[in-house]
């Protein structure tokens, strides 16, 4: 039976938080357009955090394990290495994201 090893909040940090921040940033930009002397600077300051969040939170993975395998997923693809290969120190060469 699979046991979750990753935090239950992983989907929130990966999907929900950047989307909420982006929506709030866009709303602030739309509401303040024309009222600020340098809207380009404010737009950059408001849009930079969601871009950085997406960059740093996109690599978050769902990780689970059973008696013989690990299950690592980026919510699109899943890889299933044997636990003994991970415990022995071998690594799987790939990209920053799971490659199915």
VOSE-353237 format. One record per atom (N, C-alpha, C): residue number from 1; chain; atom name; y, x, z. Coordinates in Angstrom, 2 decimals, m for minus. Layout:
<nodes>
     n   chain   atom     north      east        up
   NUM       A     CA         Y         X         Z
...
</nodes>
This chain:
<nodes>
     n   chain   atom     north      east        up
     1       A      N     m1.18      0.84      0.00
     1       A     CA      0.00      0.00      0.00
     1       A      C      1.25      0.89      0.00
     2       A      N      2.22      0.53     m0.79
     2       A     CA      3.46      1.31     m0.89
     2       A      C      4.32      1.15      0.36
     3       A      N      4.89      2.27      0.79
     3       A     CA      5.87      2.27      1.88
     3       A      C      7.18      2.79      1.31
     4       A      N      8.24      2.11      1.57
     4       A     CA      9.57      2.54      1.09
     4       A      C     10.00      3.76      1.90
     5       A      N     10.45      4.80      1.20
     5       A     CA     10.99      5.99      1.85
     5       A      C     12.50      6.08      1.69
     6       A      N     13.04      5.47      0.65
     6       A     CA     14.48      5.50      0.45
     6       A      C     15.15      4.44      1.31
     7       A      N     16.42      4.60      1.51
     7       A     CA     17.17      3.66      2.34
     7       A      C     17.24      2.29      1.68
     8       A      N     17.26      1.26      2.49
     8       A     CA     17.35     m0.11      1.98
     8       A      C     18.71     m0.34      1.30
     9       A      N     19.70      0.48      1.66
     9       A     CA     21.05      0.32      1.11
     9       A      C     21.25      1.04     m0.23
    10       A      N     20.23      1.69     m0.75
    10       A     CA     20.36      2.43     m2.01
    10       A      C     20.89      1.56     m3.15
    11       A      N     20.36      0.36     m3.40
    11       A     CA     20.92     m0.46     m4.49
    11       A      C     22.39     m0.82     m4.27
    12       A      N     22.77     m1.02     m3.03
    12       A     CA     24.17     m1.34     m2.73
    12       A      C     25.06     m0.17     m3.15
    13       A      N     24.71      1.04     m2.74
    13       A     CA     25.53      2.21     m3.08
    13       A      C     25.46      2.55     m4.56
    14       A      N     24.36      2.25     m5.21
    14       A     CA     24.19      2.59     m6.62
    14       A      C     24.89      1.59     m7.55
    15       A      N     24.84      0.29     m7.21
    15       A     CA     25.33     m0.74     m8.13
    15       A      C     26.52     m1.54     m7.58
    16       A      N     26.43     m2.04     m6.38
    16       A     CA     27.40     m3.00     m5.86
    16       A      C     28.73     m2.34     m5.49
    17       A      N     28.71     m1.27     m4.72
    17       A     CA     29.95     m0.65     m4.27
    17       A      C     30.81     m0.16     m5.42
    18       A      N     30.27      0.58     m6.41
    18       A     CA     31.14      0.98     m7.53
    18       A      C     31.69     m0.22     m8.32
    19       A      N     30.91     m1.28     m8.47
    19       A     CA     31.37     m2.46     m9.21
    19       A      C     32.49     m3.17     m8.45
    20       A      N     32.34     m3.32     m7.15
    20       A     CA     33.39     m3.96     m6.35
    20       A      C     34.66     m3.14     m6.40
    21       A      N     34.53     m1.82     m6.24
    21       A     CA     35.71     m0.96     m6.25
    21       A      C     36.41     m1.01     m7.60
    22       A      N     35.63     m1.00     m8.68
    22       A     CA     36.22     m1.06    m10.01
    22       A      C     36.94     m2.39    m10.21
    23       A      N     36.33     m3.49     m9.81
    23       A     CA     36.97     m4.79     m9.95
    23       A      C     38.25     m4.87     m9.13
    24       A      N     38.21     m4.36     m7.91
    24       A     CA     39.41     m4.37     m7.07
    24       A      C     40.51     m3.48     m7.65
    25       A      N     40.12     m2.33     m8.18
    25       A     CA     41.10     m1.43     m8.80
    25       A      C     41.77     m2.07    m10.00
    26       A      N     40.97     m2.70    m10.84
    26       A     CA     41.53     m3.37    m12.02
    26       A      C     42.44     m4.53    m11.62
    27       A      N     42.06     m5.25    m10.57
    27       A     CA     42.90     m6.35    m10.10
    27       A      C     44.24     m5.83     m9.59
    28       A      N     44.22     m4.74     m8.84
    28       A     CA     45.46     m4.17     m8.33
    28       A      C     46.34     m3.69     m9.49
    29       A      N     45.73     m3.06    m10.48
    29       A     CA     46.50     m2.58    m11.63
    29       A      C     47.15     m3.75    m12.37
    30       A      N     46.39     m4.83    m12.57
    30       A     CA     46.94     m6.00    m13.28
    30       A      C     48.06     m6.65    m12.47
    31       A      N     47.88     m6.74    m11.17
    31       A     CA     48.91     m7.37    m10.33
    31       A      C     50.17     m6.52    m10.23
    32       A      N     50.03     m5.21    m10.26
    32       A     CA     51.18     m4.34    m10.06
    32       A      C     51.80     m3.83    m11.35
    33       A      N     51.23     m4.21    m12.48
    33       A     CA     51.76     m3.70    m13.75
    33       A      C     53.21     m4.16    m13.91
    34       A      N     54.06     m3.25    m14.24
    34       A     CA     55.47     m3.56    m14.40
    34       A      C     56.27     m3.45    m13.12
    35       A      N     55.62     m3.38    m11.97
    35       A     CA     56.35     m3.28    m10.70
    35       A      C     56.44     m1.85    m10.20
    36       A      N     55.59     m0.99    m10.71
    36       A     CA     55.61      0.40    m10.27
    36       A      C     56.25      1.28    m11.33
    37       A      N     56.99      2.30    m10.90
    37       A     CA     57.67      3.15    m11.88
    37       A      C     56.70      3.97    m12.73
    38       A      N     55.56      4.38    m12.18
    38       A     CA     54.64      5.21    m12.93
    38       A      C     53.24      4.59    m12.88
    39       A      N     53.03      3.55    m13.68
    39       A     CA     51.76      2.81    m13.65
    39       A      C     50.59      3.68    m14.11
    40       A      N     50.84      4.68    m14.97
    40       A     CA     49.76      5.54    m15.43
    40       A      C     49.19      6.35    m14.28
    41       A      N     50.04      6.88    m13.42
    41       A     CA     49.57      7.64    m12.26
    41       A      C     48.79      6.75    m11.31
    42       A      N     49.31      5.57    m11.02
    42       A     CA     48.62      4.65    m10.14
    42       A      C     47.29      4.19    m10.74
    43       A      N     47.26      3.99    m12.03
    43       A     CA     46.00      3.61    m12.68
    43       A      C     44.96      4.70    m12.52
    44       A      N     45.39      5.93    m12.71
    44       A     CA     44.47      7.06    m12.53
    44       A      C     43.96      7.13    m11.10
    45       A      N     44.87      6.99    m10.15
    45       A     CA     44.48      7.06     m8.74
    45       A      C     43.54      5.92     m8.34
    46       A      N     43.71      4.76     m8.95
    46       A     CA     42.86      3.62     m8.61
    46       A      C     41.52      3.64     m9.35
    47       A      N     41.49      4.19    m10.54
    47       A     CA     40.26      4.19    m11.33
    47       A      C     39.40      5.43    m11.10
    48       A      N     39.96      6.47    m10.54
    48       A     CA     39.18      7.68    m10.29
    48       A      C     38.06      7.47     m9.27
    49       A      N     38.29      6.80     m8.14
    49       A     CA     37.19      6.62     m7.18
    49       A      C     35.96      5.91     m7.75
    50       A      N     36.08      4.80     m8.51
    50       A     CA     34.84      4.21     m9.03
    50       A      C     34.11      5.11    m10.02
    51       A      N     34.87      5.90    m10.77
    51       A     CA     34.23      6.83    m11.71
    51       A      C     33.46      7.90    m10.93
    52       A      N     34.08      8.42     m9.87
    52       A     CA     33.39      9.42     m9.05
    52       A      C     32.19      8.81     m8.33
    53       A      N     32.34      7.57     m7.86
    53       A     CA     31.21      6.90     m7.22
    53       A      C     30.05      6.75     m8.19
    54       A      N     30.34      6.32     m9.40
    54       A     CA     29.28      6.16    m10.39
    54       A      C     28.60      7.50    m10.66
    55       A      N     29.39      8.57    m10.73
    55       A     CA     28.82      9.89    m11.01
    55       A      C     27.92     10.35     m9.87
    56       A      N     28.36     10.18     m8.64
    56       A     CA     27.58     10.67     m7.51
    56       A      C     26.49      9.71     m7.06
    57       A      N     26.69      8.40     m7.23
    57       A     CA     25.70      7.45     m6.77
    57       A      C     24.67      7.10     m7.84
    58       A      N     24.95      7.33     m9.10
    58       A     CA     23.99      7.02    m10.17
    58       A      C     22.67      7.76     m9.99
    59       A      N     22.65      9.00     m9.47
    59       A     CA     21.36      9.67     m9.29
    59       A      C     20.51      9.12     m8.15
    60       A      N     21.04      8.20     m7.35
    60       A     CA     20.24      7.67     m6.25
    60       A      C     18.96      7.03     m6.77
    61       A      N     17.87      7.26     m6.08
    61       A     CA     16.56      6.79     m6.52
    61       A      C     15.92      5.90     m5.46
    62       A      N     15.05      5.04     m5.94
    62       A     CA     14.14      4.30     m5.06
    62       A      C     12.90      5.18     m4.90
    63       A      N     12.52      5.47     m3.67
    63       A     CA     11.36      6.32     m3.42
    63       A      C     10.41      5.58     m2.49
    64       A      N      9.15      5.56     m2.88
    64       A     CA      8.10      4.96     m2.06
    64       A      C      6.87      5.86     m2.13
    65       A      N      5.93      5.61     m1.25
    65       A     CA      4.71      6.43     m1.22
    65       A      C      3.53      5.57     m0.78
    66       A      N      2.36      5.95     m1.25
    66       A     CA      1.12      5.39     m0.71
    66       A      C      0.25      6.58     m0.31
    67       A      N     m1.04      6.38     m0.18
    67       A     CA     m1.91      7.44      0.31
    67       A      C     m2.03      8.61     m0.66
    68       A      N     m1.89      8.38     m1.95
    68       A     CA     m2.12      9.45     m2.92
    68       A      C     m0.92      9.80     m3.77
    69       A      N      0.03      8.91     m3.93
    69       A     CA      1.13      9.14     m4.86
    69       A      C      2.49      8.86     m4.23
    70       A      N      3.50      9.48     m4.83
    70       A     CA      4.89      9.12     m4.59
    70       A      C      5.33      8.26     m5.76
    71       A      N      6.28      7.39     m5.54
    71       A     CA      6.85      6.56     m6.60
    71       A      C      8.35      6.77     m6.57
    72       A      N      8.87      7.37     m7.63
    72       A     CA     10.30      7.66     m7.71
    72       A      C     10.85      6.90     m8.90
    73       A      N     11.87      6.08     m8.64
    73       A     CA     12.42      5.24     m9.69
    73       A      C     13.94      5.30     m9.68
    74       A      N     14.54      5.28    m10.87
    74       A     CA     15.99      5.16    m10.98
    74       A      C     16.35      3.72    m11.36
    75       A      N     15.44      2.79    m11.12
    75       A     CA     15.56      1.36    m11.40
    75       A      C     15.40      1.02    m12.87
    76       A      N     15.21      2.02    m13.73
    76       A     CA     14.86      1.80    m15.12
    76       A      C     13.49      2.38    m15.44
    77       A      N     13.24      3.58    m14.93
    77       A     CA     11.98      4.27    m15.16
    77       A      C     11.38      4.68    m13.83
    78       A      N     10.07      4.80    m13.82
    78       A     CA      9.39      5.22    m12.59
    78       A      C      8.44      6.36    m12.92
    79       A      N      8.43      7.36    m12.07
    79       A     CA      7.47      8.45    m12.20
    79       A      C      6.59      8.45    m10.96
    80       A      N      5.33      8.83    m11.12
    80       A     CA      4.36      8.74    m10.03
    80       A      C      3.61     10.06     m9.86
    81       A      N      4.26     11.08     m9.29
    81       A     CA      3.53     12.33     m9.06
    81       A      C      2.55     12.17     m7.89
    82       A      N      1.50     12.98     m7.92
    82       A     CA      0.58     12.99     m6.79
    82       A      C      1.26     13.66     m5.60
    83       A      N      0.97     13.15     m4.41
    83       A     CA      1.59     13.71     m3.21
    83       A      C      1.19     15.16     m3.00
    84       A      N     m0.03     15.51     m3.36
    84       A     CA     m0.48     16.89     m3.14
    84       A      C      0.32     17.86     m4.01
    85       A      N      0.77     17.42     m5.19
    85       A     CA      1.57     18.33     m6.03
    85       A      C      2.96     18.53     m5.44
    86       A      N      3.49     17.55     m4.75
    86       A     CA      4.79     17.68     m4.12
    86       A      C      4.66     18.52     m2.84
    87       A      N      3.63     18.27     m2.07
    87       A     CA      3.42     18.99     m0.82
    87       A      C      3.13     20.47     m1.06
    88       A      N      2.56     20.80     m2.23
    88       A     CA      2.23     22.20     m2.49
    88       A      C      3.44     22.97     m3.00
    89       A      N      4.56     22.32     m3.20
    89       A     CA      5.77     23.00     m3.59
    89       A      C      6.02     23.04     m5.09
    90       A      N      5.15     22.47     m5.88
    90       A     CA      5.40     22.42     m7.32
    90       A      C      6.47     21.39     m7.62
    91       A      N      7.26     21.66     m8.63
    91       A     CA      8.31     20.72     m9.01
    91       A      C      8.08     20.22    m10.42
    92       A      N      8.59     19.06    m10.69
    92       A     CA      8.50     18.48    m12.02
    92       A      C      9.83     18.73    m12.71
    93       A      N      9.78     19.41    m13.83
    93       A     CA     11.00     19.72    m14.56
    93       A      C     11.42     18.48    m15.33
    94       A      N     12.69     18.13    m15.22
    94       A     CA     13.21     16.95    m15.92
    94       A      C     14.71     16.93    m15.81
    95       A      N     15.28     15.81    m16.18
    95       A     CA     16.71     15.66    m16.11
    95       A      C     17.10     15.20    m14.72
    96       A      N     18.38     14.96    m14.55
    96       A     CA     18.88     14.45    m13.28
    96       A      C     18.34     13.06    m13.00
    97       A      N     17.98     12.34    m14.08
    97       A     CA     17.44     10.99    m13.94
    97       A      C     15.94     11.04    m14.22
    98       A      N     15.23     10.06    m13.71
    98       A     CA     13.78      9.99    m13.96
    98       A      C     13.52      9.83    m15.45
    99       A      N     12.56     10.55    m15.94
    99       A     CA     12.13     10.33    m17.32
    99       A      C     10.71      9.82    m17.27
   100       A      N     10.56      8.53    m17.61
   100       A     CA      9.33      7.81    m17.48
   100       A      C      8.20      8.52    m18.04
</nodes>
